[in-house]
Amino acid sequence: TVIDVGSGEGYLSEVLQKDFNFEVVGIDERSEYTEGAQRRSHFIHKEITAKNLKSPQAEQHKNKQKEGVRHVVACITLQMDPNIFSSLVWPSIPPLPSVLVGLHTCGILANAMLQLFVSSTNINAIVDVGCCYYRKNPDADYEMMSKASSHLKLILKPSALKLAC
């Protein structure tokens, strides 16, 4: 299972599911984004189905294609219990081995993903392309800069952090 954290309107989720046939769960805290992703996914599915019906390989493709992306509305936080996260992703089955992915994980979302990765036994890998580090909460429990580099007394101003976007 691929878990797209901060999936927004589901573009990455859709590519991972349609082009690579992964089972994908998209999680975003804004219902308007997940609703938009579901509408677009339904429209794309109808288009693909119509094209495939004209193809001699239609039945073979239909049998290989997994169900669409499952979208979940939830706010992922630094304090999120891994068991609660698992119940969101797999509400009716035991947790499956998974990969967390995030594209443009703004603010502390990248930190929360890392926290889930290290505290969950079923998440085997993480792929994160973060951004918007200038939006992170300066009072957060988990800082982006490691304690190992704290002796450098490196201070990044908001303008430097905005370069990551």
Sequence and secondary structure as in RCSB ss.txt:
>XXXX:A:sequence
TVIDVGSGEGYLSEVLQKDFNFEVVGIDERSEYTEGAQRRSHFIHKEITAKNLKSPQAEQHKNKQKEGVRHVVAC
ITLQMDPNIFSSLVWPSIPPLPSVLVGLHTCGILANAMLQLFVSSTNINAIVDVGCCYYRKNPDADYEMMSKASS
HLKLILKPSALKLAC
>XXXX:A:secstr
 EEEET TT HHHHHHHHTT   EEEEES HHHHHHHHHHHHHHHHHHHHHHHTSTTHHHHHHH     EEEE  
  TT  HHHHHHHH SSS    EEEEEEEE TTHHHHHHHHHHH SSEEEEEEEE  GGGS TT SS SS GGGG
GG     HHHHHTT 
